[in-house]
Amino acid sequence: MKLYKSISTFLIFGFILSACSQNKEVTIKTHKLSENIYMLEGQGGNIGISIGEDGVLMIDSQFAKLTSKILEAIKNLSDKPIKFLANTHHHGDHTGGNENISKLDVNIIAHDNIYRRVKNNKRQTDESLPTITFNNKLSLYINGEQVIAMHFDNAHTDGDSMLYFTKSNVLHTGDIFFHNRYPYIDLNSGGSVTGYIEAVKGAMILIDENTKIIPGHGNLSNKKEYETFLKMLINLKSNVLAEIKNGKTEEEVTSNTSLTKTYDDLGYSWGFITSEKIRKTLYKSLKK
């Protein structure tokens, strides 16, 4: 049953993100963050790119149908081959292009739990699987700097990682950070509200005012906006916990718009995670 729920959530999330394009032609936008670090924005999770003499490090692969466009965008940045693809978690809008990229003789790096979830997903082949996995932390030395991949337990899912470029001072958060919108916390894939907040806090020791932050979704960000996101999560958790303490039911919390009004007014509600959905998610996770 848990596997069924996880796959169902995976498919629904991918479908809704795909629908968000409204059948318009997807353009891969390239944002230069430093001399060798770039962010690619298309459809699905933002992609991080490191270029240099060692080759290309790619973070996340979006959807399979976009692979040719993504490769074209990368080719415009570097004539070197892709050496590694790192996945921040298992959702299809971040791993959908894995199979295509792996056929280019690219090693895929991911947390142990991503291997398990991709392996159990009948819509993905073994060519989508990570070839290098880790449990807690991994260091990759490429293009003149150390890149640290850090796993955070039970945050967005049970297999989330952030990647930090130590010299370039760039952090790729995966879906542990949604810029200016409510986050998707996948309870059916091991995610939790408390774990999510702790993960966001955990990255605070790495960043400063000059850090460029690539969110899982949304525009390029910075420490100030990241702190605002964390404050929002803490406030909403406090609001919902108070309701639970007062004996409120899931239905009552889900329908109580006052709990999220401050952030609803700022436009944090979006197509997949509405204010109603985030209240429901908070209640279900915290009630446990």
PEJO-V699847 format. One record per pair of residues at least 12 apart in sequence whose ideal C-beta (glycine too) atoms are under 10 Angstrom apart, sorted by the first residue. I is the first residue (numbers start at 0). J is the second residue. Records with the same first field share a line. If there is no record, write none. Layout:
I: J ; J
This chain:
0: 187
1: 187 ; 188 ; 189
2: 116 ; 119 ; 120 ; 187
3: 187
4: 185 ; 186 ; 187 ; 188
5: 89 ; 116 ; 119 ; 120 ; 156 ; 157 ; 185 ; 186 ; 187 ; 188 ; 189
6: 116 ; 119 ; 120 ; 121 ; 122 ; 187 ; 188
7: 187
8: 90 ; 156 ; 183 ; 185 ; 186 ; 187 ; 188 ; 190
9: 89 ; 90 ; 91 ; 92 ; 94 ; 116 ; 117 ; 120 ; 122 ; 123 ; 156 ; 185 ; 187 ; 188
10: 91 ; 120 ; 122
11: 271
12: 43 ; 90 ; 91 ; 92 ; 174 ; 183 ; 185 ; 188 ; 271
13: 43 ; 62 ; 90 ; 91 ; 92 ; 93 ; 94 ; 95 ; 122
14: 91 ; 271
15: 92 ; 183 ; 270 ; 271 ; 272
16: 42 ; 43 ; 44 ; 61 ; 62 ; 90 ; 91 ; 92 ; 95 ; 183 ; 216 ; 270 ; 271
17: 42 ; 43 ; 62 ; 64 ; 91 ; 92 ; 95
18: 270 ; 271
19: 42 ; 43 ; 269 ; 270 ; 271
20: 41 ; 42 ; 43 ; 62
23: 42
24: 68
25: 41 ; 42 ; 43 ; 61 ; 62 ; 64 ; 65 ; 68 ; 69
26: 40 ; 41 ; 42 ; 68 ; 72
27: 39 ; 40 ; 41 ; 42 ; 46 ; 61 ; 65 ; 67 ; 68 ; 69 ; 70 ; 71 ; 72 ; 73 ; 75
28: 40 ; 41 ; 45 ; 72
29: 41 ; 46 ; 48 ; 72 ; 73 ; 75 ; 76
30: 45 ; 48 ; 211 ; 213 ; 218 ; 219
31: 48 ; 76
32: 47 ; 48 ; 49 ; 164 ; 167 ; 168 ; 169 ; 211 ; 212 ; 213 ; 219
33: 49 ; 144 ; 164 ; 166 ; 167 ; 168 ; 169 ; 211
34: 50 ; 51 ; 142 ; 143 ; 167
35: 48 ; 49 ; 50 ; 51 ; 52 ; 55 ; 56 ; 76 ; 77 ; 141 ; 142 ; 143 ; 144 ; 164 ; 166 ; 167 ; 169
36: 48 ; 49 ; 50 ; 51 ; 56 ; 142 ; 144 ; 146 ; 164 ; 166 ; 167 ; 168 ; 169 ; 171 ; 211 ; 213
37: 49 ; 50 ; 55 ; 72 ; 73 ; 75 ; 76 ; 77 ; 169 ; 213
38: 58 ; 169 ; 171 ; 211 ; 212 ; 213 ; 214 ; 218 ; 219
39: 57 ; 58 ; 59 ; 61 ; 65 ; 68 ; 69 ; 72 ; 73 ; 76 ; 213
40: 61 ; 72 ; 213 ; 216 ; 217 ; 218 ; 219
41: 61 ; 62 ; 65 ; 68 ; 69 ; 72 ; 92
42: 61 ; 62 ; 64 ; 65 ; 68 ; 92 ; 95
43: 59 ; 60 ; 61 ; 62 ; 65 ; 90 ; 91 ; 92 ; 93 ; 94 ; 95 ; 96 ; 215 ; 216
44: 58 ; 59 ; 60 ; 61 ; 62 ; 86 ; 87 ; 88 ; 90 ; 91 ; 92 ; 93 ; 94 ; 95 ; 171 ; 173 ; 174 ; 213 ; 214 ; 215 ; 216
45: 58 ; 59 ; 61 ; 87 ; 93 ; 171 ; 172 ; 173 ; 174 ; 178 ; 213 ; 214 ; 215 ; 216 ; 217 ; 218 ; 219
46: 58 ; 59 ; 60 ; 61 ; 65 ; 69 ; 72 ; 73 ; 84 ; 93 ; 96 ; 171 ; 213
47: 59 ; 85 ; 87 ; 146 ; 162 ; 164 ; 169 ; 170 ; 171 ; 172 ; 173 ; 213
48: 69 ; 72 ; 73 ; 76 ; 77 ; 81 ; 171 ; 213
49: 76 ; 77 ; 82 ; 83 ; 85 ; 139 ; 141 ; 142 ; 143 ; 144 ; 146 ; 162 ; 164 ; 167 ; 169 ; 171
50: 73 ; 76 ; 77 ; 78 ; 79 ; 81 ; 141 ; 142
51: 77 ; 79 ; 82 ; 141 ; 142 ; 143 ; 144
52: 77 ; 79 ; 141 ; 142 ; 143
53: 79 ; 82 ; 83 ; 139 ; 140 ; 141 ; 142 ; 143
54: 77 ; 79 ; 80 ; 81 ; 82 ; 83 ; 105 ; 141 ; 142
55: 73 ; 74 ; 76 ; 77 ; 78 ; 79 ; 80 ; 81 ; 82 ; 83 ; 84 ; 105 ; 141 ; 142
56: 81 ; 82 ; 83 ; 84 ; 85 ; 108 ; 139 ; 141 ; 142 ; 146 ; 162 ; 164
57: 69 ; 70 ; 73 ; 81 ; 82 ; 83 ; 84 ; 85 ; 86 ; 96 ; 100 ; 105 ; 107
58: 83 ; 84 ; 85 ; 86 ; 87 ; 93 ; 108 ; 146 ; 148 ; 160 ; 161 ; 162 ; 164 ; 171 ; 173 ; 213
59: 84 ; 85 ; 86 ; 87 ; 88 ; 90 ; 92 ; 93 ; 94 ; 95 ; 96 ; 97 ; 162 ; 171 ; 173 ; 174 ; 213 ; 215
60: 84 ; 85 ; 86 ; 91 ; 92 ; 93 ; 94 ; 95 ; 96 ; 97 ; 98 ; 99 ; 100 ; 101 ; 105 ; 107 ; 127
61: 91 ; 92 ; 93 ; 94 ; 95 ; 96
62: 91 ; 92 ; 93 ; 94 ; 95 ; 96 ; 99
63: 91 ; 94 ; 95 ; 96 ; 97 ; 98 ; 99 ; 100 ; 123 ; 127
64: 95 ; 96 ; 99
65: 92 ; 95 ; 96 ; 99
66: 95 ; 96 ; 97 ; 98 ; 99 ; 100 ; 102 ; 103
67: 96 ; 99
69: 96 ; 99 ; 100
70: 96 ; 99 ; 100 ; 103
77: 142
79: 142
80: 103 ; 104 ; 105
81: 100 ; 103 ; 104 ; 105 ; 106
82: 103 ; 104 ; 105 ; 106 ; 139 ; 141 ; 142
83: 100 ; 105 ; 106 ; 107 ; 108 ; 130 ; 131 ; 139 ; 141 ; 146
84: 96 ; 97 ; 100 ; 101 ; 103 ; 105 ; 106 ; 107 ; 108 ; 109 ; 129 ; 130
85: 106 ; 107 ; 108 ; 109 ; 110 ; 129 ; 131 ; 137 ; 139 ; 146 ; 148 ; 160 ; 162 ; 171 ; 173
86: 107 ; 108 ; 109 ; 110 ; 113 ; 114 ; 117 ; 127 ; 129 ; 148 ; 158 ; 160 ; 173
87: 109 ; 110 ; 113 ; 148 ; 155 ; 156 ; 158 ; 159 ; 160 ; 161 ; 162 ; 171 ; 172 ; 173 ; 174 ; 175 ; 213 ; 215
88: 109 ; 110 ; 112 ; 113 ; 116 ; 154 ; 155 ; 156 ; 157 ; 158 ; 159 ; 160 ; 173 ; 174 ; 175 ; 185 ; 188 ; 190 ; 215
89: 109 ; 110 ; 112 ; 113 ; 114 ; 115 ; 116 ; 117 ; 118 ; 119 ; 120 ; 123 ; 127 ; 129 ; 156 ; 157 ; 158 ; 159 ; 185 ; 188
90: 113 ; 116 ; 155 ; 156 ; 158 ; 173 ; 174 ; 183 ; 185 ; 188 ; 215
91: 117 ; 120 ; 122 ; 123 ; 127
92: 174 ; 215 ; 216
93: 109 ; 113 ; 173 ; 174 ; 215
94: 107 ; 109 ; 113 ; 116 ; 117 ; 120 ; 123 ; 127 ; 128 ; 129
95: 122 ; 123 ; 127
96: 127
97: 109 ; 113 ; 117 ; 123 ; 124 ; 126 ; 127 ; 128 ; 129
98: 123 ; 124 ; 125 ; 126 ; 127 ; 128
99: 126 ; 127
100: 126 ; 127
101: 124 ; 125 ; 126 ; 127 ; 128 ; 129 ; 130
102: 126
105: 130
106: 129 ; 130 ; 131
107: 126 ; 127 ; 128 ; 129 ; 130 ; 131 ; 132
108: 129 ; 130 ; 131 ; 132 ; 133 ; 137 ; 139 ; 146 ; 148 ; 160 ; 162
109: 128 ; 129 ; 130 ; 131 ; 132 ; 133 ; 137 ; 148 ; 150 ; 158 ; 160
110: 129 ; 132 ; 133 ; 134 ; 135 ; 137 ; 148 ; 149 ; 150 ; 151 ; 156 ; 157 ; 158 ; 159 ; 160
111: 129 ; 132 ; 133 ; 134 ; 135 ; 150 ; 157 ; 158
112: 132 ; 134 ; 150 ; 152 ; 153 ; 156 ; 157 ; 158 ; 159 ; 160 ; 188 ; 189
113: 128 ; 129 ; 132 ; 150 ; 156 ; 157 ; 158 ; 159 ; 160
114: 128 ; 129 ; 130 ; 131 ; 132 ; 158
115: 128 ; 132 ; 157 ; 158
116: 156 ; 157 ; 158 ; 188 ; 189
117: 129 ; 158
132: 158
133: 148 ; 149 ; 150 ; 160
134: 150
135: 148 ; 149 ; 150 ; 151 ; 152 ; 160
136: 148 ; 149 ; 150 ; 160
137: 149 ; 150 ; 160 ; 162
138: 165
139: 162
140: 165
141: 164
142: 164 ; 166 ; 167
143: 166 ; 167
144: 163 ; 164 ; 165 ; 166 ; 167 ; 168 ; 169
145: 163 ; 164 ; 165 ; 166
146: 162 ; 163 ; 164 ; 165 ; 166 ; 167 ; 169 ; 171
147: 160 ; 161 ; 162 ; 163 ; 164 ; 165 ; 170 ; 205
148: 160 ; 161 ; 162 ; 163 ; 171
149: 161 ; 162 ; 163 ; 170 ; 198 ; 201 ; 202 ; 205
150: 198
151: 172 ; 173 ; 175 ; 194 ; 195 ; 197 ; 198 ; 199 ; 200 ; 201 ; 202
152: 189 ; 191 ; 194 ; 197 ; 198 ; 201
153: 184 ; 186 ; 188 ; 189 ; 190 ; 191 ; 192 ; 193 ; 194 ; 195 ; 197 ; 198 ; 284
154: 173 ; 174 ; 175 ; 182 ; 184 ; 185 ; 189 ; 190 ; 191 ; 192 ; 193 ; 194 ; 195 ; 196 ; 197 ; 198 ; 199 ; 201
155: 172 ; 173 ; 174 ; 175 ; 176 ; 177 ; 182 ; 183 ; 184 ; 185 ; 188 ; 189 ; 190 ; 191 ; 194 ; 195 ; 198 ; 215
156: 173 ; 174 ; 175 ; 183 ; 184 ; 185 ; 186 ; 187 ; 188 ; 189 ; 190 ; 191 ; 194 ; 195
157: 185 ; 188 ; 189 ; 190 ; 191 ; 194
158: 173 ; 188 ; 189 ; 190
159: 172 ; 173 ; 174 ; 175 ; 185 ; 188 ; 189 ; 190 ; 194 ; 195 ; 198 ; 215
160: 172 ; 173 ; 175 ; 198
161: 173 ; 175 ; 176 ; 198 ; 199 ; 201 ; 202 ; 205 ; 212 ; 213 ; 215
162: 213
163: 202 ; 205 ; 206 ; 210
164: 210 ; 211 ; 213
165: 205
167: 210 ; 211
168: 205 ; 206 ; 207 ; 209 ; 210 ; 211 ; 212
169: 206 ; 210 ; 211 ; 212 ; 213 ; 219
170: 202 ; 205 ; 206 ; 210 ; 211 ; 212 ; 213 ; 214 ; 220 ; 222 ; 225
171: 211 ; 212 ; 213 ; 214 ; 215
172: 198 ; 199 ; 202 ; 206 ; 212 ; 213 ; 214 ; 215 ; 216 ; 220 ; 225 ; 228
173: 198 ; 213 ; 214 ; 215 ; 216
174: 190 ; 195 ; 214 ; 215 ; 216
175: 190 ; 194 ; 195 ; 196 ; 198 ; 199 ; 201 ; 202 ; 214 ; 215 ; 228
176: 195 ; 198 ; 199 ; 202 ; 212 ; 213 ; 214 ; 215 ; 216 ; 217 ; 220 ; 224 ; 225 ; 228 ; 229
177: 214 ; 215 ; 216 ; 217 ; 220 ; 228 ; 267 ; 269 ; 271 ; 272
178: 212 ; 213 ; 214 ; 215 ; 216 ; 217 ; 218 ; 219 ; 220 ; 221 ; 224 ; 225 ; 227 ; 228
179: 214 ; 216 ; 217 ; 218 ; 220 ; 224 ; 227 ; 228 ; 231 ; 262 ; 265 ; 266 ; 267 ; 269
180: 214 ; 216 ; 217 ; 228 ; 231 ; 262 ; 265 ; 266 ; 267 ; 268 ; 269 ; 270 ; 271 ; 272 ; 277
181: 228 ; 231 ; 232 ; 235 ; 259 ; 262 ; 263 ; 267 ; 268 ; 269 ; 271 ; 272 ; 273 ; 274 ; 276 ; 277 ; 278 ; 280 ; 281
182: 195 ; 199 ; 214 ; 215 ; 216 ; 228 ; 231 ; 232 ; 267 ; 272 ; 277 ; 280
183: 195 ; 215 ; 216 ; 269 ; 271 ; 272 ; 276 ; 277 ; 280
184: 196 ; 232 ; 272 ; 276 ; 277 ; 280 ; 281 ; 283 ; 284
185: 280
186: 279 ; 280 ; 283 ; 284 ; 287
190: 280 ; 284
191: 280 ; 283 ; 284 ; 285 ; 287
192: 232 ; 235 ; 236 ; 239 ; 240 ; 277 ; 280 ; 281 ; 282 ; 283 ; 284 ; 285 ; 287
193: 232 ; 236 ; 284 ; 285 ; 287
194: 284
195: 232 ; 236 ; 280 ; 284
196: 229 ; 232 ; 233 ; 235 ; 236
199: 225 ; 226 ; 228 ; 229 ; 232 ; 233
200: 229 ; 232 ; 233
202: 222 ; 225 ; 229
203: 222 ; 225 ; 226 ; 229
206: 221 ; 222 ; 225 ; 226
207: 221 ; 222
208: 221 ; 222 ; 223
209: 221 ; 222
210: 222 ; 225
212: 224 ; 225 ; 228
214: 228
216: 269 ; 271
217: 269
227: 262 ; 265
228: 267
231: 259 ; 261 ; 262 ; 265 ; 267 ; 277
232: 262 ; 277 ; 281
234: 258 ; 259 ; 261 ; 262
235: 258 ; 259 ; 261 ; 262 ; 267 ; 274 ; 277 ; 278 ; 280 ; 281 ; 285
236: 281 ; 284 ; 285
237: 258
238: 252 ; 255 ; 257 ; 258 ; 259 ; 260 ; 261 ; 278 ; 281
239: 252 ; 255 ; 258 ; 259 ; 277 ; 278 ; 279 ; 280 ; 281 ; 282 ; 283 ; 284 ; 285 ; 286
240: 281 ; 282 ; 285 ; 286
241: 258
242: 255 ; 258 ; 278 ; 281 ; 282 ; 285
243: 281 ; 282 ; 285 ; 286
247: 282
248: 282 ; 286
249: 278 ; 279 ; 282 ; 283 ; 286
250: 279 ; 282
251: 278 ; 282
252: 278 ; 279 ; 281 ; 282 ; 283 ; 285 ; 286
253: 274 ; 275 ; 276 ; 277 ; 278 ; 279 ; 280 ; 281 ; 282 ; 283
254: 275 ; 278 ; 279
255: 275 ; 278 ; 282
256: 274 ; 275 ; 278
258: 274 ; 277 ; 278 ; 281 ; 282
259: 273 ; 274 ; 275 ; 277 ; 278 ; 281
260: 274
262: 274 ; 277
263: 275 ; 277
